[in-house]
Amino acid sequence: MLFVFAISRHREYVADRTAAETIGRGDPLARALEKISAGAQRSEPTAEAKEVSALCIFGGGMSLLSTHPDTEKRIERLRSY
């Protein structure tokens, strides 16, 4: 299972890079992730934030059991494209 989780995280980075290449730069995608992340961190989550959190996209940083890479790391990488 750890291998599957690692592959899933890698695919997220590949998807981010491909999207950035498609639109010509990564900054708009980085800003979108920041907005979504900020919404997910509200004290009283919106219905949309609850749906996003159910996908396990945001939260507690990178771990071997994460299916998605750390949001801050994704934003950093997107800004480098």
DORO-19128 format. One record per residue (C-alpha): residue number from 1; x, y, z. Coordinates in nm, 3 decimals, m for minus. Layout:
residues N
+-----+---------+---------+---------+
|   i |       X |       Y |       Z |
+-----+---------+---------+---------+
| NUM |       X |       Y |       Z |
...
+-----+---------+---------+---------+
END
This chain:
residues 81
+-----+---------+---------+---------+
|   i |       X |       Y |       Z |
+-----+---------+---------+---------+
|   1 |   0.000 |   0.000 |   0.000 |
|   2 |   0.287 |   0.242 |   0.072 |
|   3 |   0.400 |   0.201 |  m0.288 |
|   4 |   0.049 |   0.281 |  m0.413 |
|   5 |   0.038 |   0.595 |  m0.198 |
|   6 |   0.380 |   0.705 |  m0.328 |
|   7 |   0.267 |   0.655 |  m0.688 |
|   8 |  m0.048 |   0.857 |  m0.616 |
|   9 |   0.159 |   1.147 |  m0.479 |
|  10 |   0.391 |   1.130 |  m0.781 |
|  11 |   0.094 |   1.141 |  m1.018 |
|  12 |  m0.030 |   1.459 |  m0.849 |
|  13 |   0.304 |   1.628 |  m0.921 |
|  14 |   0.293 |   1.506 |  m1.283 |
|  15 |  m0.063 |   1.635 |  m1.321 |
|  16 |   0.039 |   1.973 |  m1.176 |
|  17 |   0.335 |   1.999 |  m1.415 |
|  18 |   0.125 |   1.899 |  m1.716 |
|  19 |  m0.144 |   2.153 |  m1.628 |
|  20 |   0.117 |   2.427 |  m1.582 |
|  21 |   0.272 |   2.342 |  m1.919 |
|  22 |  m0.071 |   2.341 |  m2.083 |
|  23 |  m0.160 |   2.691 |  m1.964 |
|  24 |   0.196 |   2.822 |  m1.996 |
|  25 |   0.278 |   2.880 |  m1.629 |
|  26 |   0.204 |   2.741 |  m1.285 |
|  27 |   0.123 |   3.054 |  m1.084 |
|  28 |  m0.254 |   3.058 |  m1.157 |
|  29 |  m0.275 |   2.697 |  m1.040 |
|  30 |  m0.071 |   2.778 |  m0.729 |
|  31 |  m0.310 |   3.064 |  m0.644 |
|  32 |  m0.608 |   2.832 |  m0.689 |
|  33 |  m0.456 |   2.578 |  m0.449 |
|  34 |  m0.393 |   2.856 |  m0.196 |
|  35 |  m0.758 |   2.966 |  m0.214 |
|  36 |  m0.889 |   2.612 |  m0.178 |
|  37 |  m0.651 |   2.544 |   0.108 |
|  38 |  m0.752 |   2.863 |   0.289 |
|  39 |  m1.117 |   2.765 |   0.256 |
|  40 |  m1.045 |   2.419 |   0.395 |
|  41 |  m0.875 |   2.572 |   0.701 |
|  42 |  m1.172 |   2.786 |   0.811 |
|  43 |  m1.296 |   2.723 |   1.163 |
|  44 |  m1.645 |   2.647 |   1.030 |
|  45 |  m1.589 |   2.459 |   0.702 |
|  46 |  m1.820 |   2.527 |   0.409 |
|  47 |  m1.996 |   2.239 |   0.236 |
|  48 |  m1.740 |   2.265 |  m0.046 |
|  49 |  m1.448 |   2.249 |   0.199 |
|  50 |  m1.598 |   1.939 |   0.359 |
|  51 |  m1.616 |   1.772 |   0.017 |
|  52 |  m1.254 |   1.863 |  m0.058 |
|  53 |  m1.137 |   1.733 |   0.280 |
|  54 |  m1.317 |   1.405 |   0.209 |
|  55 |  m1.081 |   1.364 |  m0.087 |
|  56 |  m0.783 |   1.383 |   0.153 |
|  57 |  m0.620 |   1.655 |  m0.055 |
|  58 |  m0.540 |   1.887 |   0.236 |
|  59 |  m0.423 |   1.836 |   0.586 |
|  60 |  m0.139 |   1.760 |   0.820 |
|  61 |   0.159 |   1.757 |   0.589 |
|  62 |   0.335 |   1.479 |   0.405 |
|  63 |   0.341 |   1.128 |   0.544 |
|  64 |   0.393 |   0.782 |   0.401 |
|  65 |   0.018 |   0.728 |   0.420 |
|  66 |  m0.071 |   1.046 |   0.230 |
|  67 |  m0.240 |   0.999 |  m0.104 |
|  68 |  m0.161 |   1.359 |  m0.205 |
|  69 |   0.160 |   1.557 |  m0.163 |
|  70 |   0.182 |   1.843 |   0.083 |
|  71 |  m0.013 |   2.142 |  m0.052 |
|  72 |   0.267 |   2.389 |   0.025 |
|  73 |   0.515 |   2.173 |  m0.167 |
|  74 |   0.275 |   2.157 |  m0.465 |
|  75 |   0.240 |   2.536 |  m0.460 |
|  76 |   0.618 |   2.579 |  m0.444 |
|  77 |   0.667 |   2.347 |  m0.741 |
|  78 |   0.391 |   2.511 |  m0.944 |
|  79 |   0.551 |   2.851 |  m0.898 |
|  80 |   0.878 |   2.714 |  m1.038 |
|  81 |   0.719 |   2.619 |  m1.374 |
+-----+---------+---------+---------+
END
